[in-house]
Amino acid sequence: MKKTILTLFITSTLVFAQKNQPTQAPTNQQSDNGYAIKEKVFREALKFGDLVVAKSALYEMIALKPSEKTLKDSLALVYINLGQPQQAILLTRDILAENPTNLSMLEVKAIAQQSIGMAKEALIDYENLYSIQKNIFHLYQIATLQYDLKRMAECNASIDQLLSSPDADKKEMAIGVGGNRGEQQKVFLKAAALNIKGVLAMDLNEMAIAKVCFDEALKLNQDFVLAKNNAEFLQKKMQPAAKANAPASKNQK
């Protein structure tokens, strides 16, 4: 989805590290009950991608400085990167109960809920985010969730709204392309939206519209795996109908 959560995590934690960097080295390492040491462990673990150690360090930092609210934000991001969405949801609920305007945590909560099939809850959060930020990446997620919930008319309206955005064919996003290894492919947001519109059209038996959508998506990204696969599936699906409607051969008896 848009910028990856890992990127968001790194950005968030580096900002945290800079903001909390001591102006001078403490004369006594124990003067802050070891907080500086835990912070150093956290930043080193982050540097080398050891999120398990980073999580442990964050818990100790939170215990030492419970008033430092950014620590829980970073912990929520660690959870989502560790593939622990349930914990991320519980933590973001706690954060948002105290600060409902924390939009970055609302986004993490939406992502976590979507990842474990809590489509209705995720949709509500994305709709709230979009109403405030007007971010077309959020609008794309709204459309995908509406499709998952079989709210077809709403999905179509969201896709049309996205396609009307002047940024839709300029901004790119990473999209899952299937397989067991979680492969992703970067495509233009407009291509991703056209692919959904094409699938929606197929579901409604509007094959001509579906073909146009997949063709347009492939014009934007020629190697777009999902659109290619859908276009091939559509072609196979249309072949029996084309044969049935073809005029009878002169030699046919």
C-alpha positions as CSV (number, residue, x, y, z in Angstrom):
1,M,0.0,0.0,0.0
2,K,1.5,3.2,-0.9
3,K,4.8,3.8,0.9
4,T,5.6,0.7,2.8
5,I,5.1,0.4,6.5
6,L,8.8,-0.4,6.9
7,T,9.6,3.0,5.3
8,L,7.1,4.7,7.6
9,F,8.7,2.9,10.6
10,I,12.2,3.9,9.7
11,T,11.2,7.5,9.1
12,S,9.2,7.7,12.4
13,T,12.0,6.1,14.5
14,L,14.8,8.2,13.0
15,V,12.7,11.3,13.8
16,F,12.2,10.0,17.3
17,A,15.9,9.4,17.7
18,Q,16.9,12.9,16.6
19,K,14.2,14.5,18.7
20,N,15.4,12.6,21.8
21,Q,19.1,12.9,21.2
22,P,20.7,14.2,24.4
23,T,22.4,17.6,24.0
24,Q,25.4,16.2,26.0
25,A,26.6,12.8,27.2
26,P,25.3,12.1,30.7
27,T,28.1,12.0,33.3
28,N,26.4,9.0,34.9
29,Q,24.9,6.3,32.8
30,Q,22.5,5.5,35.6
31,S,21.3,9.1,36.0
32,D,18.3,8.5,33.8
33,N,17.7,5.0,35.1
34,G,19.4,3.6,32.0
35,Y,17.0,5.2,29.4
36,A,19.9,6.5,27.3
37,I,21.3,2.9,27.1
38,K,17.9,1.5,26.1
39,E,17.5,4.2,23.5
40,K,20.9,3.3,22.0
41,V,20.0,-0.4,21.9
42,F,16.8,0.5,20.1
43,R,18.5,2.7,17.5
44,E,21.2,0.1,16.9
45,A,18.6,-2.7,16.6
46,L,16.7,-0.6,14.1
47,K,19.9,0.1,12.2
48,F,20.5,-3.6,11.6
49,G,16.8,-4.5,11.1
50,D,16.5,-6.5,14.4
51,L,12.9,-5.6,15.2
52,V,12.6,-8.2,18.0
53,V,15.4,-6.4,20.0
54,A,13.9,-3.0,19.0
55,K,10.6,-4.1,20.4
56,S,12.1,-5.2,23.7
57,A,14.1,-2.0,24.0
58,L,10.9,0.1,23.4
59,Y,9.0,-1.7,26.1
60,E,11.8,-0.9,28.6
61,M,11.9,2.7,27.4
62,I,8.1,3.0,27.8
63,A,8.4,1.7,31.4
64,L,11.2,4.3,32.1
65,K,9.4,7.2,30.4
66,P,5.7,6.6,30.2
67,S,5.1,10.2,29.4
68,E,7.0,9.9,26.1
69,K,4.0,9.3,23.8
70,T,6.0,8.7,20.6
71,L,7.4,5.5,22.1
72,K,4.0,3.7,21.7
73,D,3.7,5.0,18.2
74,S,7.0,3.4,17.3
75,L,6.0,0.2,19.1
76,A,2.9,-0.1,17.0
77,L,5.0,0.3,13.8
78,V,7.3,-2.4,15.1
79,Y,4.4,-4.8,15.6
80,I,3.0,-4.2,12.1
81,N,6.5,-4.9,10.6
82,L,6.9,-8.0,12.7
83,G,3.6,-9.4,11.2
84,Q,1.8,-9.0,14.5
85,P,-1.3,-7.1,13.4
86,Q,-3.5,-8.1,16.4
87,Q,-1.0,-6.5,18.8
88,A,-0.8,-3.5,16.6
89,I,-4.6,-3.1,16.6
90,L,-4.8,-3.3,20.4
91,L,-2.0,-0.8,20.8
92,T,-3.3,1.7,18.3
93,R,-6.7,1.5,20.0
94,D,-5.1,2.5,23.2
95,I,-3.2,5.3,21.5
96,L,-6.2,6.6,19.7
97,A,-8.4,6.5,22.8
98,E,-5.9,9.1,24.3
99,N,-5.3,11.0,21.1
100,P,-8.0,10.5,18.4
101,T,-6.3,13.0,16.1
102,N,-3.2,10.7,15.7
103,L,-3.7,10.0,12.0
104,S,-0.6,8.0,11.5
105,M,-1.8,5.5,14.1
106,L,-5.2,5.5,12.6
107,E,-3.6,4.4,9.3
108,V,-1.6,1.7,11.1
109,K,-4.8,0.4,12.7
110,A,-6.6,0.4,9.3
111,I,-3.7,-1.5,7.7
112,A,-3.6,-4.0,10.5
113,Q,-7.3,-4.6,10.4
114,Q,-7.3,-5.0,6.6
115,S,-4.5,-7.6,6.8
116,I,-6.5,-9.9,9.0
117,G,-9.8,-9.6,7.2
118,M,-11.5,-7.0,9.4
119,A,-12.8,-5.3,6.2
120,K,-15.7,-3.3,7.7
121,E,-13.5,-1.9,10.5
122,A,-10.7,-1.0,8.1
123,L,-13.1,0.6,5.7
124,I,-14.4,2.9,8.4
125,D,-10.9,4.0,9.3
126,Y,-9.8,4.6,5.7
127,E,-13.0,6.6,5.1
128,N,-12.1,8.8,8.2
129,L,-8.6,9.2,6.9
130,Y,-9.7,10.2,3.4
131,S,-12.3,12.7,4.7
132,I,-9.5,14.5,6.5
133,Q,-6.4,14.1,4.2
134,K,-8.0,13.5,0.7
135,N,-5.2,11.0,0.0
136,I,-5.9,9.0,-3.1
137,F,-4.0,6.1,-1.8
138,H,-6.6,5.9,1.0
139,L,-9.3,6.1,-1.7
140,Y,-7.8,3.1,-3.4
141,Q,-7.9,1.1,-0.2
142,I,-11.5,2.2,0.3
143,A,-12.4,0.9,-3.2
144,T,-10.7,-2.5,-2.6
145,L,-12.5,-2.9,0.7
146,Q,-15.8,-2.0,-0.8
147,Y,-15.2,-4.6,-3.5
148,D,-14.3,-7.2,-0.8
149,L,-17.6,-6.3,1.0
150,K,-19.5,-6.7,-2.3
151,R,-20.6,-3.0,-2.2
152,M,-20.2,-2.8,-5.9
153,A,-21.9,0.5,-6.6
154,E,-19.9,2.2,-3.9
155,C,-16.7,0.6,-5.2
156,N,-17.4,1.8,-8.8
157,A,-18.0,5.3,-7.6
158,S,-14.8,5.3,-5.6
159,I,-12.8,4.0,-8.5
160,D,-14.3,6.7,-10.8
161,Q,-13.4,9.4,-8.3
162,L,-9.9,8.1,-8.1
163,L,-9.5,7.9,-11.9
164,S,-10.6,11.6,-12.1
165,S,-7.7,12.6,-9.9
166,P,-4.8,14.4,-11.9
167,D,-2.3,12.5,-9.7
168,A,-3.6,9.0,-10.5
169,D,-1.3,8.4,-13.5
170,K,1.7,10.1,-11.7
171,K,1.9,8.3,-8.4
172,E,2.9,4.7,-8.0
173,M,2.1,2.1,-5.4
174,A,3.3,-1.4,-4.5
175,I,0.6,-4.0,-5.1
176,G,0.6,-7.7,-4.3
177,V,0.7,-9.9,-7.4
178,G,0.0,-13.2,-5.9
179,G,2.1,-16.2,-5.1
180,N,3.2,-17.7,-1.8
181,R,6.1,-15.3,-1.3
182,G,4.1,-12.1,-1.1
183,E,5.6,-10.7,-4.3
184,Q,4.8,-7.1,-5.0
185,Q,5.0,-4.9,-8.1
186,K,5.1,-1.2,-8.4
187,V,2.5,0.2,-10.8
188,F,0.8,3.5,-11.4
189,L,-2.2,4.1,-9.1
190,K,-4.4,4.6,-12.1
191,A,-3.4,1.2,-13.6
192,A,-4.3,-0.4,-10.3
193,A,-7.6,1.3,-10.2
194,L,-8.4,0.4,-13.8
195,N,-7.6,-3.2,-12.9
196,I,-10.2,-3.2,-10.1
197,K,-12.7,-1.5,-12.4
198,G,-12.1,-4.2,-15.0
199,V,-12.7,-7.0,-12.4
200,L,-15.8,-5.3,-11.3
201,A,-17.1,-5.1,-14.9
202,M,-16.4,-8.8,-15.4
203,D,-18.4,-9.6,-12.3
204,L,-21.3,-7.6,-13.8
205,N,-20.9,-9.4,-17.1
206,E,-19.8,-6.1,-18.8
207,M,-17.1,-7.8,-20.8
208,A,-16.4,-4.9,-23.3
209,I,-15.9,-2.4,-20.5
210,A,-13.7,-4.9,-18.7
211,K,-11.5,-5.3,-21.8
212,V,-11.1,-1.5,-22.1
213,C,-10.1,-1.3,-18.5
214,F,-7.4,-4.0,-18.7
215,D,-6.1,-2.6,-22.0
216,E,-5.8,0.9,-20.5
217,A,-4.1,-0.5,-17.4
218,L,-1.5,-2.3,-19.6
219,K,-0.9,0.9,-21.5
220,L,0.3,2.5,-18.3
221,N,2.2,-0.5,-17.1
222,Q,3.0,-3.1,-19.8
223,D,4.2,-5.7,-17.3
224,F,1.4,-5.3,-14.8
225,V,0.9,-8.9,-13.8
226,L,-2.6,-8.7,-12.4
227,A,-3.9,-6.8,-15.4
228,K,-2.2,-9.2,-17.8
229,N,-3.7,-12.2,-16.0
230,N,-7.1,-10.7,-15.9
231,A,-6.9,-9.8,-19.6
232,E,-6.0,-13.3,-20.5
233,F,-8.8,-14.8,-18.3
234,L,-11.3,-12.4,-20.0
235,Q,-10.1,-13.4,-23.5
236,K,-10.6,-17.1,-22.7
237,K,-14.0,-16.3,-21.2
238,M,-15.1,-14.4,-24.3
239,Q,-14.0,-17.0,-26.8
240,P,-16.9,-19.4,-26.3
241,A,-19.4,-16.6,-26.7
242,A,-17.6,-15.4,-29.9
243,K,-17.8,-18.9,-31.4
244,A,-21.4,-19.2,-30.5
245,N,-22.2,-15.9,-32.2
246,A,-20.1,-16.6,-35.3
247,P,-22.0,-17.2,-38.6
248,A,-22.3,-20.9,-39.6
249,S,-19.7,-22.2,-42.0
250,K,-20.7,-23.1,-45.5
251,N,-19.5,-26.6,-44.9
252,Q,-21.3,-27.0,-41.7
253,K,-24.1,-29.5,-41.9
